[in-house]
Amino acid sequence: MFSPSAAAADAPKTGKSNSAIIALCMIITVIEGYNLIVFGQVVPLILRDQSMGITDQAIGLIGGVVYIGAILGSLVAPLLGQRFGRKAVLAGAITVFAAASALTGLSPDGVVMGLARFLAGCGLGAALTTAMTVARNNAPARRGSLVVTITMAGIPLGGVVAALIAVPVLPAVGWRPMFFIGTAVTLAILLAVLLTKFPVSTEPEVAGGAWTTRHKLAALFSGRGAMVALIIAVCAVANMVAWQGLNVWVVEAMIGLGLNLQVALLFSFVLTGAAVIGSFATAWIADRWGAALAAVITGGCTLLGLVGILAVPFSAPLAVACISLMGIGGHSTMNLVHTATSDIYPLPARATALGWSNGTSFIGAFLGPTLGGAAIAAGEFHDAFGTFAAAAAVCLAAVTGLYIADRKTTHASFRHPHGRKGEPLVASEVPA
């Protein structure tokens, strides 16, 4: 338990950051991204693996169930972090998704694979929420968007790694080794976390002893906070329907449009590569003009890319341009929604707020692969893109609402635990 005086001493100094911890958090998200996105790389081979007996509809459900687990992990992680510390939660979460990755590679059928992906989701959701919170708490306020972007860039970067490994590995030895590679790297990351000393300043919101779990939930779900939470949820769900639906189905969709496996895998590389590169450009915009405004721009990119691939006759250059826009928009919009969330809510409630934005995003991440699978099972590859385009349109409307809400919402909108309104507590302001 932190005392007010100890909390004040350990509070991060304004304008300074802990680069080593932020770098570790990014490395964690890289392997998370690999474990998430590698599934989309292997879908075509799993469908053609007669020993598994998995249908298009079933693979969509298996591809989505990981995010049901992630919802649970992301919502529970802040509570566990407050009780046991962020380092312990990170280590436990990484252990869970390392074991789940190995189980996925060993799966004899769809039932075991679905269970393995659910367990992987629990670990991934807890690790992602915790890593994002730790990284954001180690960054100065003026670099919030950049630090969240650096951390979350690990997700598509992990997808890029998965795509590069998949090109030689899948045709040569099949899909199972892809998960064993993920397991080995995850265990190496676990060792790095165990050997790293986490400074007390990574948990300033825990030092806010006056803020109980009830107070943090009240900040999110009462008054103006409730309206903002609803907008955040719509942004997150709609964006992730499009983004994760594309991650799981882009390779199979491109094969359905007449491309061979290796060329289709290159489009997956374009999707995730554009996400990495674009996220840093959008973070620069966000740090100057605000995360919510930048999210409006990136939401428009996603919709434009999807409309382009639906409305214009297919050609390779057009497809590359459209897939790039989808990658830039899909990944960056979620980063920016997380950044806006962490900026809008008071510091002691930050981990809880990020748990909410992450948890609701995983709902969309479950729905995207499932809806895409239903469309592709019917043989309608364009319908899958149409579903994702409809979600992108809803997301664009929602992030516009978030931008408006962000302009009107100040920290004075949130109630202090002791009943008065005012600026959010930081560690040095915790009352005795």
VENUR-V322127 format. One record per residue. N is the residue number from 1. NEAR is the number of other C-alpha atoms within 10 Angstrom. Layout:
# VENUR-V322127
n;near
N;NEAR
N;NEAR
This chain:
# VENUR-V322127
n;near
1;10
2;16
3;16
4;19
5;14
6;14
7;25
8;19
9;14
10;19
11;21
12;24
13;13
14;10
15;11
16;12
17;19
18;18
19;13
20;13
21;21
22;23
23;15
24;18
25;27
26;26
27;24
28;27
29;26
30;25
31;29
32;31
33;25
34;26
35;29
36;26
37;26
38;25
39;24
40;27
41;29
42;23
43;20
44;19
45;16
46;21
47;17
48;12
49;13
50;9
51;10
52;15
53;13
54;18
55;15
56;21
57;19
58;19
59;26
60;28
61;22
62;25
63;31
64;29
65;26
66;26
67;32
68;22
69;25
70;32
71;26
72;19
73;28
74;32
75;24
76;19
77;27
78;28
79;16
80;16
81;19
82;17
83;13
84;11
85;19
86;24
87;21
88;15
89;24
90;26
91;18
92;15
93;25
94;28
95;20
96;20
97;30
98;28
99;18
100;25
101;27
102;21
103;21
104;25
105;19
106;16
107;17
108;13
109;13
110;19
111;14
112;15
113;22
114;21
115;19
116;25
117;29
118;24
119;27
120;32
121;31
122;27
123;31
124;33
125;30
126;32
127;31
128;30
129;27
130;28
131;27
132;28
133;26
134;24
135;26
136;28
137;26
138;27
139;25
140;16
141;16
142;12
143;19
144;24
145;31
146;24
147;27
148;26
149;28
150;24
151;27
152;30
153;27
154;22
155;27
156;30
157;27
158;26
159;31
160;27
161;19
162;30
163;28
164;15
165;15
166;22
167;18
168;12
169;15
170;19
171;12
172;9
173;10
174;15
175;22
176;19
177;16
178;25
179;23
180;19
181;17
182;21
183;24
184;13
185;13
186;25
187;17
188;11
189;21
190;18
191;12
192;15
193;20
194;13
195;9
196;12
197;10
198;17
199;14
200;18
201;21
202;23
203;25
204;25
205;24
206;27
207;27
208;24
209;19
210;18
211;20
212;14
213;15
214;9
215;17
216;22
217;17
218;17
219;27
220;23
221;15
222;14
223;13
224;16
225;22
226;15
227;15
228;21
229;22
230;17
231;20
232;27
233;22
234;23
235;31
236;29
237;27
238;28
239;35
240;31
241;30
242;35
243;28
244;30
245;29
246;26
247;27
248;29
249;28
250;24
251;27
252;25
253;22
254;19
255;18
256;16
257;13
258;9
259;14
260;13
261;18
262;17
263;14
264;22
265;25
266;18
267;20
268;30
269;26
270;23
271;29
272;32
273;23
274;25
275;27
276;26
277;17
278;20
279;31
280;19
281;15
282;25
283;27
284;17
285;18
286;22
287;16
288;13
289;11
290;20
291;28
292;26
293;20
294;26
295;33
296;23
297;18
298;28
299;30
300;22
301;24
302;33
303;25
304;19
305;25
306;24
307;18
308;19
309;21
310;16
311;9
312;10
313;9
314;12
315;9
316;9
317;9
318;15
319;20
320;18
321;17
322;24
323;27
324;26
325;26
326;31
327;32
328;29
329;32
330;33
331;30
332;32
333;33
334;27
335;26
336;29
337;29
338;28
339;27
340;24
341;24
342;25
343;21
344;21
345;26
346;27
347;23
348;27
349;26
350;24
351;32
352;27
353;29
354;26
355;29
356;25
357;29
358;28
359;28
360;26
361;29
362;29
363;23
364;28
365;31
366;27
367;25
368;32
369;33
370;27
371;22
372;31
373;28
374;19
375;21
376;22
377;17
378;12
379;14
380;16
381;21
382;17
383;17
384;26
385;25
386;19
387;18
388;28
389;26
390;16
391;24
392;31
393;19
394;17
395;31
396;24
397;17
398;24
399;29
400;20
401;18
402;28
403;21
404;13
405;18
406;19
407;12
408;10
409;16
410;17
411;18
412;13
413;19
414;24
415;21
416;20
417;17
418;10
419;8
420;10
421;13
422;14
423;15
424;21
425;23
426;19
427;28
428;19
429;15
430;19
431;13
432;8
